[in-house]
Amino acid sequence: MAKVTISRLFEISNYLKTKSGQELSDALSYLSTFVEVTIRNLKNGLNFGDNFQCEIKTVSVLPSTETIILPSSKNPVTQIMVRRAIDDTYYVIDSFGWKYNNSGNLVVKV
């Protein structure tokens, strides 16, 4: 079976040779760019950061201790997700919470 490539999937030059293709050249150029970017992203593999407008941080926390996290963006934080917890003994988090403290800093506690 032939390998899927951008040129096999959507070769714009073939369409622009036709009268209809010339009339729709802007739409075809947009579609060509969209297909190229989509194929490239799928080929390279997408990750969490590619699919969501977010900031990914790796932080070290101590149990039952508030840890200040400094976001890079001035936008208010609306959600924090714990994707993975690594410890010498356990990989389970019994409780997790976050808030803004009195100084306006983002604080997490595990």
Biopython code that builds the backbone (N, CA, C, O; Angstrom):
import numpy as np
from Bio.PDB.StructureBuilder import StructureBuilder

atoms = [
    (1, "MET", "N", (0.844, -1.177, 0.000)),
    (1, "MET", "CA", (0.000, 0.000, 0.000)),
    (1, "MET", "C", (0.890, 1.241, 0.000)),
    (1, "MET", "O", (1.923, 1.276, 0.669)),
    (2, "ALA", "N", (0.483, 2.244, -0.747)),
    (2, "ALA", "CA", (1.271, 3.469, -0.858)),
    (2, "ALA", "C", (1.207, 4.268, 0.441)),
    (2, "ALA", "O", (0.166, 4.345, 1.094)),
    (3, "LYS", "N", (2.340, 4.856, 0.796)),
    (3, "LYS", "CA", (2.422, 5.672, 2.003)),
    (3, "LYS", "C", (1.674, 6.985, 1.773)),
    (3, "LYS", "O", (1.776, 7.588, 0.705)),
    (4, "VAL", "N", (0.915, 7.426, 2.795)),
    (4, "VAL", "CA", (0.176, 8.672, 2.680)),
    (4, "VAL", "C", (1.162, 9.828, 2.784)),
    (4, "VAL", "O", (1.910, 9.939, 3.755)),
    (5, "THR", "N", (1.151, 10.676, 1.781)),
    (5, "THR", "CA", (1.977, 11.875, 1.796)),
    (5, "THR", "C", (1.086, 13.063, 1.463)),
    (5, "THR", "O", (-0.028, 12.898, 0.966)),
    (6, "ILE", "N", (1.576, 14.233, 1.737)),
    (6, "ILE", "CA", (0.798, 15.431, 1.448)),
    (6, "ILE", "C", (0.523, 15.546, -0.039)),
    (6, "ILE", "O", (-0.579, 15.923, -0.439)),
    (7, "SER", "N", (1.511, 15.225, -0.862)),
    (7, "SER", "CA", (1.310, 15.344, -2.304)),
    (7, "SER", "C", (0.270, 14.360, -2.816)),
    (7, "SER", "O", (-0.449, 14.670, -3.766)),
    (8, "ARG", "N", (0.172, 13.182, -2.210)),
    (8, "ARG", "CA", (-0.845, 12.224, -2.634)),
    (8, "ARG", "C", (-2.227, 12.600, -2.117)),
    (8, "ARG", "O", (-3.235, 12.339, -2.773)),
    (9, "LEU", "N", (-2.269, 13.212, -0.938)),
    (9, "LEU", "CA", (-3.551, 13.526, -0.328)),
    (9, "LEU", "C", (-4.187, 14.764, -0.946)),
    (9, "LEU", "O", (-5.384, 14.766, -1.234)),
    (10, "PHE", "N", (-3.415, 15.795, -1.147)),
    (10, "PHE", "CA", (-3.985, 17.039, -1.655)),
    (10, "PHE", "C", (-2.929, 17.802, -2.440)),
    (10, "PHE", "O", (-2.223, 18.635, -1.872)),
    (11, "GLU", "N", (-2.812, 17.539, -3.699)),
    (11, "GLU", "CA", (-1.845, 18.216, -4.555)),
    (11, "GLU", "C", (-2.550, 19.397, -5.207)),
    (11, "GLU", "O", (-3.330, 19.222, -6.143)),
    (12, "ILE", "N", (-2.278, 20.585, -4.718)),
    (12, "ILE", "CA", (-3.000, 21.785, -5.153)),
    (12, "ILE", "C", (-2.745, 22.123, -6.616)),
    (12, "ILE", "O", (-3.634, 22.649, -7.287)),
    (13, "SER", "N", (-1.557, 21.835, -7.120)),
    (13, "SER", "CA", (-1.246, 22.208, -8.504)),
    (13, "SER", "C", (-2.164, 21.498, -9.497)),
    (13, "SER", "O", (-2.480, 22.051, -10.551)),
    (14, "ASN", "N", (-2.587, 20.295, -9.173)),
    (14, "ASN", "CA", (-3.513, 19.593, -10.071)),
    (14, "ASN", "C", (-4.869, 20.292, -10.136)),
    (14, "ASN", "O", (-5.495, 20.345, -11.194)),
    (15, "TYR", "N", (-5.312, 20.817, -9.021)),
    (15, "TYR", "CA", (-6.615, 21.493, -8.984)),
    (15, "TYR", "C", (-6.553, 22.873, -9.636)),
    (15, "TYR", "O", (-7.525, 23.301, -10.258)),
    (16, "LEU", "N", (-5.431, 23.571, -9.504)),
    (16, "LEU", "CA", (-5.319, 24.911, -10.060)),
    (16, "LEU", "C", (-5.233, 24.913, -11.583)),
    (16, "LEU", "O", (-5.352, 25.975, -12.194)),
    (17, "LYS", "N", (-5.036, 23.782, -12.199)),
    (17, "LYS", "CA", (-5.011, 23.676, -13.661)),
    (17, "LYS", "C", (-6.410, 23.745, -14.252)),
    (17, "LYS", "O", (-6.572, 24.008, -15.444)),
    (18, "THR", "N", (-7.416, 23.510, -13.425)),
    (18, "THR", "CA", (-8.797, 23.515, -13.915)),
    (18, "THR", "C", (-9.409, 24.896, -13.744)),
    (18, "THR", "O", (-8.919, 25.711, -12.963)),
    (19, "LYS", "N", (-10.489, 25.153, -14.483)),
    (19, "LYS", "CA", (-11.194, 26.432, -14.382)),
    (19, "LYS", "C", (-11.774, 26.601, -12.977)),
    (19, "LYS", "O", (-11.674, 27.675, -12.384)),
    (20, "SER", "N", (-12.371, 25.549, -12.455)),
    (20, "SER", "CA", (-12.943, 25.605, -11.104)),
    (20, "SER", "C", (-11.851, 25.855, -10.076)),
    (20, "SER", "O", (-12.044, 26.627, -9.137)),
    (21, "GLY", "N", (-10.721, 25.215, -10.248)),
    (21, "GLY", "CA", (-9.612, 25.397, -9.319)),
    (21, "GLY", "C", (-9.094, 26.813, -9.311)),
    (21, "GLY", "O", (-8.727, 27.334, -8.258)),
    (22, "GLN", "N", (-9.059, 27.455, -10.488)),
    (22, "GLN", "CA", (-8.609, 28.839, -10.569)),
    (22, "GLN", "C", (-9.602, 29.779, -9.893)),
    (22, "GLN", "O", (-9.203, 30.769, -9.280)),
    (23, "GLU", "N", (-10.889, 29.473, -10.004)),
    (23, "GLU", "CA", (-11.908, 30.303, -9.363)),
    (23, "GLU", "C", (-11.893, 30.128, -7.845)),
    (23, "GLU", "O", (-12.288, 31.037, -7.115)),
    (24, "LEU", "N", (-11.446, 28.981, -7.371)),
    (24, "LEU", "CA", (-11.416, 28.680, -5.938)),
    (24, "LEU", "C", (-9.989, 28.654, -5.385)),
    (24, "LEU", "O", (-9.724, 27.982, -4.388)),
    (25, "SER", "N", (-9.081, 29.371, -6.019)),
    (25, "SER", "CA", (-7.662, 29.269, -5.646)),
    (25, "SER", "C", (-7.417, 29.644, -4.174)),
    (25, "SER", "O", (-6.611, 28.991, -3.511)),
    (26, "ASP", "N", (-8.087, 30.672, -3.652)),
    (26, "ASP", "CA", (-7.881, 31.053, -2.242)),
    (26, "ASP", "C", (-8.331, 29.936, -1.307)),
    (26, "ASP", "O", (-7.627, 29.590, -0.358)),
    (27, "ALA", "N", (-9.492, 29.381, -1.577)),
    (27, "ALA", "CA", (-10.004, 28.293, -0.736)),
    (27, "ALA", "C", (-9.106, 27.068, -0.832)),
    (27, "ALA", "O", (-8.844, 26.413, 0.176)),
    (28, "LEU", "N", (-8.637, 26.754, -2.021)),
    (28, "LEU", "CA", (-7.766, 25.593, -2.195)),
    (28, "LEU", "C", (-6.417, 25.801, -1.508)),
    (28, "LEU", "O", (-5.858, 24.859, -0.946)),
    (29, "SER", "N", (-5.895, 27.017, -1.549)),
    (29, "SER", "CA", (-4.628, 27.301, -0.861)),
    (29, "SER", "C", (-4.793, 27.136, 0.638)),
    (29, "SER", "O", (-3.932, 26.554, 1.298)),
    (30, "TYR", "N", (-5.902, 27.647, 1.186)),
    (30, "TYR", "CA", (-6.175, 27.484, 2.603)),
    (30, "TYR", "C", (-6.295, 26.005, 2.969)),
    (30, "TYR", "O", (-5.711, 25.552, 3.953)),
    (31, "LEU", "N", (-7.049, 25.268, 2.176)),
    (31, "LEU", "CA", (-7.245, 23.843, 2.438)),
    (31, "LEU", "C", (-5.924, 23.083, 2.336)),
    (31, "LEU", "O", (-5.669, 22.169, 3.120)),
    (32, "SER", "N", (-5.096, 23.453, 1.384)),
    (32, "SER", "CA", (-3.799, 22.805, 1.232)),
    (32, "SER", "C", (-2.931, 23.014, 2.470)),
    (32, "SER", "O", (-2.306, 22.074, 2.962)),
    (33, "THR", "N", (-2.894, 24.241, 2.969)),
    (33, "THR", "CA", (-2.123, 24.540, 4.176)),
    (33, "THR", "C", (-2.676, 23.782, 5.375)),
    (33, "THR", "O", (-1.914, 23.227, 6.168)),
    (34, "PHE", "N", (-3.996, 23.757, 5.510)),
    (34, "PHE", "CA", (-4.640, 23.039, 6.606)),
    (34, "PHE", "C", (-4.286, 21.554, 6.581)),
    (34, "PHE", "O", (-3.958, 20.972, 7.615)),
    (35, "VAL", "N", (-4.354, 20.948, 5.408)),
    (35, "VAL", "CA", (-4.038, 19.520, 5.271)),
    (35, "VAL", "C", (-2.576, 19.271, 5.605)),
    (35, "VAL", "O", (-2.257, 18.306, 6.300)),
    (36, "GLU", "N", (-1.682, 20.130, 5.117)),
    (36, "GLU", "CA", (-0.253, 19.949, 5.379)),
    (36, "GLU", "C", (0.046, 20.007, 6.876)),
    (36, "GLU", "O", (0.756, 19.150, 7.402)),
    (37, "VAL", "N", (-0.493, 21.017, 7.563)),
    (37, "VAL", "CA", (-0.250, 21.167, 8.996)),
    (37, "VAL", "C", (-0.843, 19.993, 9.776)),
    (37, "VAL", "O", (-0.218, 19.482, 10.704)),
    (38, "THR", "N", (-2.045, 19.570, 9.399)),
    (38, "THR", "CA", (-2.693, 18.444, 10.080)),
    (38, "THR", "C", (-1.894, 17.164, 9.909)),
    (38, "THR", "O", (-1.666, 16.450, 10.886)),
    (39, "ILE", "N", (-1.470, 16.860, 8.711)),
    (39, "ILE", "CA", (-0.683, 15.647, 8.454)),
    (39, "ILE", "C", (0.640, 15.708, 9.205)),
    (39, "ILE", "O", (1.055, 14.717, 9.806)),
    (40, "ARG", "N", (1.305, 16.858, 9.178)),
    (40, "ARG", "CA", (2.585, 16.996, 9.878)),
    (40, "ARG", "C", (2.402, 16.788, 11.387)),
    (40, "ARG", "O", (3.202, 16.098, 12.019)),
    (41, "ASN", "N", (1.363, 17.375, 11.955)),
    (41, "ASN", "CA", (1.126, 17.215, 13.392)),
    (41, "ASN", "C", (0.802, 15.781, 13.755)),
    (41, "ASN", "O", (1.310, 15.268, 14.753)),
    (42, "LEU", "N", (-0.022, 15.130, 12.975)),
    (42, "LEU", "CA", (-0.363, 13.741, 13.269)),
    (42, "LEU", "C", (0.846, 12.828, 13.103)),
    (42, "LEU", "O", (1.017, 11.870, 13.855)),
    (43, "LYS", "N", (1.666, 13.126, 12.132)),
    (43, "LYS", "CA", (2.866, 12.315, 11.896)),
    (43, "LYS", "C", (3.866, 12.461, 13.042)),
    (43, "LYS", "O", (4.494, 11.485, 13.451)),
    (44, "ASN", "N", (4.012, 13.699, 13.565)),
    (44, "ASN", "CA", (4.976, 13.952, 14.634)),
    (44, "ASN", "C", (4.427, 13.605, 16.009)),
    (44, "ASN", "O", (5.184, 13.552, 16.979)),
    (45, "GLY", "N", (3.144, 13.373, 16.108)),
    (45, "GLY", "CA", (2.534, 13.034, 17.395)),
    (45, "GLY", "C", (2.127, 14.277, 18.162)),
    (45, "GLY", "O", (2.930, 15.191, 18.352)),
    (46, "LEU", "N", (0.897, 14.309, 18.593)),
    (46, "LEU", "CA", (0.388, 15.438, 19.369)),
    (46, "LEU", "C", (0.491, 15.124, 20.849)),
    (46, "LEU", "O", (0.441, 13.960, 21.247)),
    (47, "ASN", "N", (0.634, 16.144, 21.654)),
    (47, "ASN", "CA", (0.671, 15.950, 23.102)),
    (47, "ASN", "C", (-0.342, 16.875, 23.770)),
    (47, "ASN", "O", (-1.044, 17.624, 23.091)),
    (48, "PHE", "N", (-0.418, 16.825, 25.084)),
    (48, "PHE", "CA", (-1.386, 17.603, 25.842)),
    (48, "PHE", "C", (-1.273, 19.094, 25.529)),
    (48, "PHE", "O", (-2.280, 19.759, 25.285)),
    (49, "GLY", "N", (-0.067, 19.607, 25.537)),
    (49, "GLY", "CA", (0.154, 21.027, 25.272)),
    (49, "GLY", "C", (-0.254, 21.463, 23.881)),
    (49, "GLY", "O", (-0.612, 22.624, 23.683)),
    (50, "ASP", "N", (-0.208, 20.551, 22.900)),
    (50, "ASP", "CA", (-0.623, 20.876, 21.541)),
    (50, "ASP", "C", (-2.135, 20.993, 21.413)),
    (50, "ASP", "O", (-2.637, 21.694, 20.534)),
    (51, "ASN", "N", (-2.851, 20.315, 22.279)),
    (51, "ASN", "CA", (-4.298, 20.247, 22.145)),
    (51, "ASN", "C", (-5.067, 21.192, 23.057)),
    (51, "ASN", "O", (-6.265, 21.400, 22.863)),
    (52, "PHE", "N", (-4.406, 21.756, 24.032)),
    (52, "PHE", "CA", (-5.072, 22.642, 24.971)),
    (52, "PHE", "C", (-4.247, 23.898, 25.167)),
    (52, "PHE", "O", (-3.016, 23.852, 25.157)),
    (53, "GLN", "N", (-4.928, 25.023, 25.345)),
    (53, "GLN", "CA", (-4.230, 26.257, 25.662)),
    (53, "GLN", "C", (-3.902, 26.180, 27.148)),
    (53, "GLN", "O", (-4.755, 26.437, 27.998)),
    (54, "CYS", "N", (-2.665, 25.826, 27.446)),
    (54, "CYS", "CA", (-2.307, 25.590, 28.834)),
    (54, "CYS", "C", (-0.821, 25.827, 29.049)),
    (54, "CYS", "O", (-0.043, 25.992, 28.110)),
    (55, "GLU", "N", (-0.468, 25.835, 30.309)),
    (55, "GLU", "CA", (0.938, 25.887, 30.696)),
    (55, "GLU", "C", (1.237, 24.604, 31.454)),
    (55, "GLU", "O", (0.514, 24.244, 32.382)),
    (56, "ILE", "N", (2.280, 23.927, 31.068)),
    (56, "ILE", "CA", (2.657, 22.682, 31.720)),
    (56, "ILE", "C", (3.866, 22.963, 32.605)),
    (56, "ILE", "O", (4.878, 23.492, 32.145)),
    (57, "LYS", "N", (3.748, 22.606, 33.870)),
    (57, "LYS", "CA", (4.833, 22.811, 34.823)),
    (57, "LYS", "C", (5.127, 21.511, 35.548)),
    (57, "LYS", "O", (4.224, 20.725, 35.832)),
    (58, "THR", "N", (6.384, 21.296, 35.839)),
    (58, "THR", "CA", (6.810, 20.193, 36.695)),
    (58, "THR", "C", (7.261, 20.812, 38.004)),
    (58, "THR", "O", (8.171, 21.641, 38.031)),
    (59, "VAL", "N", (6.621, 20.405, 39.083)),
    (59, "VAL", "CA", (6.943, 20.980, 40.389)),
    (59, "VAL", "C", (7.181, 19.871, 41.401)),
    (59, "VAL", "O", (6.648, 18.769, 41.272)),
    (60, "SER", "N", (7.981, 20.173, 42.397)),
    (60, "SER", "CA", (8.210, 19.265, 43.515)),
    (60, "SER", "C", (7.457, 19.802, 44.717)),
    (60, "SER", "O", (7.575, 20.978, 45.062)),
    (61, "VAL", "N", (6.689, 18.944, 45.346)),
    (61, "VAL", "CA", (5.918, 19.339, 46.523)),
    (61, "VAL", "C", (6.188, 18.368, 47.654)),
    (61, "VAL", "O", (6.556, 17.214, 47.435)),
    (62, "LEU", "N", (5.999, 18.857, 48.863)),
    (62, "LEU", "CA", (6.104, 18.019, 50.052)),
    (62, "LEU", "C", (4.696, 17.766, 50.569)),
    (62, "LEU", "O", (3.841, 18.646, 50.472)),
    (63, "PRO", "N", (4.439, 16.589, 51.114)),
    (63, "PRO", "CA", (3.102, 16.289, 51.625)),
    (63, "PRO", "C", (2.661, 17.292, 52.693)),
    (63, "PRO", "O", (3.440, 17.676, 53.565)),
    (64, "SER", "N", (1.404, 17.703, 52.605)),
    (64, "SER", "CA", (0.769, 18.603, 53.577)),
    (64, "SER", "C", (1.472, 19.948, 53.716)),
    (64, "SER", "O", (1.369, 20.589, 54.762)),
    (65, "THR", "N", (2.180, 20.382, 52.690)),
    (65, "THR", "CA", (2.883, 21.659, 52.704)),
    (65, "THR", "C", (2.416, 22.484, 51.507)),
    (65, "THR", "O", (2.397, 21.991, 50.379)),
    (66, "GLU", "N", (2.045, 23.727, 51.749)),
    (66, "GLU", "CA", (1.641, 24.605, 50.653)),
    (66, "GLU", "C", (2.869, 24.988, 49.824)),
    (66, "GLU", "O", (3.901, 25.389, 50.363)),
    (67, "THR", "N", (2.736, 24.859, 48.518)),
    (67, "THR", "CA", (3.811, 25.196, 47.591)),
    (67, "THR", "C", (3.321, 26.284, 46.653)),
    (67, "THR", "O", (2.271, 26.135, 46.027)),
    (68, "ILE", "N", (4.066, 27.374, 46.547)),
    (68, "ILE", "CA", (3.699, 28.473, 45.658)),
    (68, "ILE", "C", (4.142, 28.131, 44.240)),
    (68, "ILE", "O", (5.289, 27.749, 44.007)),
    (69, "ILE", "N", (3.222, 28.275, 43.307)),
    (69, "ILE", "CA", (3.488, 28.044, 41.885)),
    (69, "ILE", "C", (3.388, 29.398, 41.186)),
    (69, "ILE", "O", (2.414, 30.126, 41.380)),
    (70, "LEU", "N", (4.374, 29.735, 40.387)),
    (70, "LEU", "CA", (4.359, 31.004, 39.671)),
    (70, "LEU", "C", (4.024, 30.766, 38.195)),
    (70, "LEU", "O", (4.886, 30.342, 37.425)),
    (71, "PRO", "N", (2.782, 31.035, 37.801)),
    (71, "PRO", "CA", (2.421, 30.872, 36.380)),
    (71, "PRO", "C", (3.146, 31.898, 35.525)),
    (71, "PRO", "O", (3.463, 32.992, 35.993)),
    (72, "SER", "N", (3.405, 31.548, 34.286)),
    (72, "SER", "CA", (4.074, 32.466, 33.362)),
    (72, "SER", "C", (3.111, 33.519, 32.827)),
    (72, "SER", "O", (3.526, 34.622, 32.470)),
    (73, "SER", "N", (1.838, 33.182, 32.773)),
    (73, "SER", "CA", (0.836, 34.066, 32.198)),
    (73, "SER", "C", (0.173, 34.911, 33.283)),
    (73, "SER", "O", (0.092, 34.501, 34.441)),
    (74, "LYS", "N", (-0.292, 36.080, 32.899)),
    (74, "LYS", "CA", (-1.045, 36.948, 33.813)),
    (74, "LYS", "C", (-2.508, 36.519, 33.900)),
    (74, "LYS", "O", (-3.237, 36.988, 34.774)),
    (75, "ASN", "N", (-2.945, 35.632, 33.003)),
    (75, "ASN", "CA", (-4.329, 35.164, 33.022)),
    (75, "ASN", "C", (-4.587, 34.364, 34.290)),
    (75, "ASN", "O", (-3.722, 33.609, 34.734)),
    (76, "PRO", "N", (-5.772, 34.523, 34.876)),
    (76, "PRO", "CA", (-6.070, 33.747, 36.084)),
    (76, "PRO", "C", (-6.143, 32.246, 35.782)),
    (76, "PRO", "O", (-6.621, 31.836, 34.725)),
    (77, "VAL", "N", (-5.674, 31.461, 36.705)),
    (77, "VAL", "CA", (-5.716, 30.000, 36.566)),
    (77, "VAL", "C", (-7.146, 29.547, 36.811)),
    (77, "VAL", "O", (-7.784, 29.977, 37.772)),
    (78, "THR", "N", (-7.645, 28.685, 35.948)),
    (78, "THR", "CA", (-9.008, 28.178, 36.096)),
    (78, "THR", "C", (-9.040, 26.697, 36.416)),
    (78, "THR", "O", (-10.058, 26.182, 36.879)),
    (79, "GLN", "N", (-7.939, 26.009, 36.176)),
    (79, "GLN", "CA", (-7.901, 24.567, 36.435)),
    (79, "GLN", "C", (-6.454, 24.120, 36.598)),
    (79, "GLN", "O", (-5.557, 24.597, 35.902)),
    (80, "ILE", "N", (-6.247, 23.207, 37.520)),
    (80, "ILE", "CA", (-4.944, 22.570, 37.686)),
    (80, "ILE", "C", (-5.176, 21.071, 37.653)),
    (80, "ILE", "O", (-6.060, 20.559, 38.339)),
    (81, "MET", "N", (-4.394, 20.379, 36.867)),
    (81, "MET", "CA", (-4.501, 18.921, 36.772)),
    (81, "MET", "C", (-3.195, 18.294, 37.211)),
    (81, "MET", "O", (-2.118, 18.759, 36.838)),
    (82, "VAL", "N", (-3.289, 17.255, 37.990)),
    (82, "VAL", "CA", (-2.108, 16.475, 38.349)),
    (82, "VAL", "C", (-2.070, 15.308, 37.376)),
    (82, "VAL", "O", (-2.933, 14.430, 37.407)),
    (83, "ARG", "N", (-1.069, 15.306, 36.519)),
    (83, "ARG", "CA", (-0.994, 14.263, 35.505)),
    (83, "ARG", "C", (-0.218, 13.048, 35.981)),
    (83, "ARG", "O", (-0.507, 11.918, 35.587)),
    (84, "ARG", "N", (0.778, 13.292, 36.837)),
    (84, "ARG", "CA", (1.591, 12.166, 37.287)),
    (84, "ARG", "C", (2.267, 12.555, 38.594)),
    (84, "ARG", "O", (2.782, 13.663, 38.740)),
    (85, "ALA", "N", (2.254, 11.645, 39.515)),
    (85, "ALA", "CA", (2.948, 11.851, 40.788)),
    (85, "ALA", "C", (4.014, 10.772, 40.916)),
    (85, "ALA", "O", (3.730, 9.584, 40.758)),
    (86, "ILE", "N", (5.235, 11.189, 41.201)),
    (86, "ILE", "CA", (6.336, 10.235, 41.310)),
    (86, "ILE", "C", (6.936, 10.350, 42.699)),
    (86, "ILE", "O", (7.276, 11.443, 43.154)),
    (87, "ASP", "N", (7.061, 9.237, 43.354)),
    (87, "ASP", "CA", (7.603, 9.173, 44.703)),
    (87, "ASP", "C", (8.393, 7.873, 44.792)),
    (87, "ASP", "O", (8.215, 6.973, 43.972)),
    (88, "ASP", "N", (9.263, 7.782, 45.786)),
    (88, "ASP", "CA", (10.044, 6.548, 45.953)),
    (88, "ASP", "C", (9.170, 5.368, 46.343)),
    (88, "ASP", "O", (9.513, 4.221, 46.057)),
    (89, "THR", "N", (8.048, 5.634, 46.991)),
    (89, "THR", "CA", (7.225, 4.556, 47.528)),
    (89, "THR", "C", (5.848, 4.471, 46.882)),
    (89, "THR", "O", (5.426, 3.391, 46.471)),
    (90, "TYR", "N", (5.135, 5.606, 46.788)),
    (90, "TYR", "CA", (3.744, 5.603, 46.337)),
    (90, "TYR", "C", (3.557, 6.456, 45.091)),
    (90, "TYR", "O", (4.311, 7.397, 44.843)),
    (91, "TYR", "N", (2.549, 6.113, 44.319)),
    (91, "TYR", "CA", (2.147, 6.898, 43.157)),
    (91, "TYR", "C", (0.699, 7.351, 43.304)),
    (91, "TYR", "O", (0.024, 7.608, 42.306)),
    (92, "VAL", "N", (0.223, 7.450, 44.531)),
    (92, "VAL", "CA", (-1.162, 7.796, 44.801)),
    (92, "VAL", "C", (-1.210, 9.118, 45.549)),
    (92, "VAL", "O", (-0.430, 9.344, 46.474)),
    (93, "ILE", "N", (-2.126, 9.991, 45.148)),
    (93, "ILE", "CA", (-2.357, 11.240, 45.855)),
    (93, "ILE", "C", (-3.687, 11.094, 46.566)),
    (93, "ILE", "O", (-4.723, 10.882, 45.935)),
    (94, "ASP", "N", (-3.650, 11.211, 47.894)),
    (94, "ASP", "CA", (-4.876, 11.090, 48.691)),
    (94, "ASP", "C", (-5.740, 12.343, 48.587)),
    (94, "ASP", "O", (-6.968, 12.252, 48.565)),
    (95, "SER", "N", (-5.107, 13.503, 48.525)),
    (95, "SER", "CA", (-5.869, 14.751, 48.395)),
    (95, "SER", "C", (-5.013, 15.787, 47.675)),
    (95, "SER", "O", (-3.783, 15.755, 47.732)),
    (96, "PHE", "N", (-5.691, 16.700, 47.002)),
    (96, "PHE", "CA", (-5.018, 17.748, 46.246)),
    (96, "PHE", "C", (-5.926, 18.967, 46.227)),
    (96, "PHE", "O", (-7.137, 18.850, 46.038)),
    (97, "GLY", "N", (-5.336, 20.128, 46.422)),
    (97, "GLY", "CA", (-6.108, 21.358, 46.350)),
    (97, "GLY", "C", (-5.243, 22.516, 45.917)),
    (97, "GLY", "O", (-4.017, 22.465, 46.015)),
    (98, "TRP", "N", (-5.894, 23.563, 45.436)),
    (98, "TRP", "CA", (-5.170, 24.766, 45.043)),
    (98, "TRP", "C", (-6.041, 25.984, 45.313)),
    (98, "TRP", "O", (-7.268, 25.898, 45.354)),
    (99, "LYS", "N", (-5.370, 27.131, 45.498)),
    (99, "LYS", "CA", (-6.072, 28.386, 45.767)),
    (99, "LYS", "C", (-5.110, 29.537, 45.514)),
    (99, "LYS", "O", (-3.919, 29.338, 45.274)),
    (100, "TYR", "N", (-5.655, 30.739, 45.575)),
    (100, "TYR", "CA", (-4.823, 31.942, 45.620)),
    (100, "TYR", "C", (-4.729, 32.358, 47.082)),
    (100, "TYR", "O", (-5.752, 32.470, 47.758)),
    (101, "ASN", "N", (-3.518, 32.589, 47.578)),
    (101, "ASN", "CA", (-3.357, 32.998, 48.980)),
    (101, "ASN", "C", (-3.600, 34.500, 49.114)),
    (101, "ASN", "O", (-3.910, 35.171, 48.130)),
    (102, "ASN", "N", (-3.460, 35.023, 50.320)),
    (102, "ASN", "CA", (-3.721, 36.450, 50.586)),
    (102, "ASN", "C", (-2.802, 37.374, 49.802)),
    (102, "ASN", "O", (-3.150, 38.528, 49.553)),
    (103, "SER", "N", (-1.620, 36.876, 49.406)),
    (103, "SER", "CA", (-0.676, 37.687, 48.616)),
    (103, "SER", "C", (-0.959, 37.611, 47.122)),
    (103, "SER", "O", (-0.281, 38.264, 46.329)),
    (104, "GLY", "N", (-1.959, 36.819, 46.731)),
    (104, "GLY", "CA", (-2.289, 36.675, 45.322)),
    (104, "GLY", "C", (-1.479, 35.623, 44.603)),
    (104, "GLY", "O", (-1.543, 35.518, 43.379)),
    (105, "ASN", "N", (-0.707, 34.831, 45.362)),
    (105, "ASN", "CA", (0.097, 33.756, 44.754)),
    (105, "ASN", "C", (-0.737, 32.493, 44.639)),
    (105, "ASN", "O", (-1.592, 32.219, 45.481)),
    (106, "LEU", "N", (-0.481, 31.737, 43.599)),
    (106, "LEU", "CA", (-1.135, 30.449, 43.413)),
    (106, "LEU", "C", (-0.458, 29.416, 44.307)),
    (106, "LEU", "O", (0.762, 29.262, 44.264)),
    (107, "VAL", "N", (-1.241, 28.713, 45.111)),
    (107, "VAL", "CA", (-0.706, 27.763, 46.067)),
    (107, "VAL", "C", (-1.348, 26.397, 45.832)),
    (107, "VAL", "O", (-2.562, 26.300, 45.654)),
    (108, "VAL", "N", (-0.533, 25.346, 45.833)),
    (108, "VAL", "CA", (-1.053, 23.972, 45.769)),
    (108, "VAL", "C", (-0.642, 23.229, 47.016)),
    (108, "VAL", "O", (0.386, 23.517, 47.628)),
    (109, "LYS", "N", (-1.477, 22.259, 47.381)),
    (109, "LYS", "CA", (-1.181, 21.435, 48.543)),
    (109, "LYS", "C", (-1.600, 20.011, 48.248)),
    (109, "LYS", "O", (-2.725, 19.754, 47.820)),
    (110, "VAL", "N", (-0.678, 19.090, 48.482)),
    (110, "VAL", "CA", (-0.922, 17.667, 48.233)),
    (110, "VAL", "C", (-0.922, 16.948, 49.567)),
    (110, "VAL", "O", (-1.109, 15.732, 49.613)),
]
sb = StructureBuilder()
sb.init_structure("model")
sb.init_model(0)
sb.init_chain("A")
sb.init_seg("    ")
for serial, (resi, resn, name, xyz) in enumerate(atoms, 1):
    if name == "N":
        sb.init_residue(resn, " ", resi, " ")
    sb.init_atom(name, np.array(xyz, "f"), 0.0, 1.0, " ", f" {name:<3s}", serial, name[0])
structure = sb.get_structure()
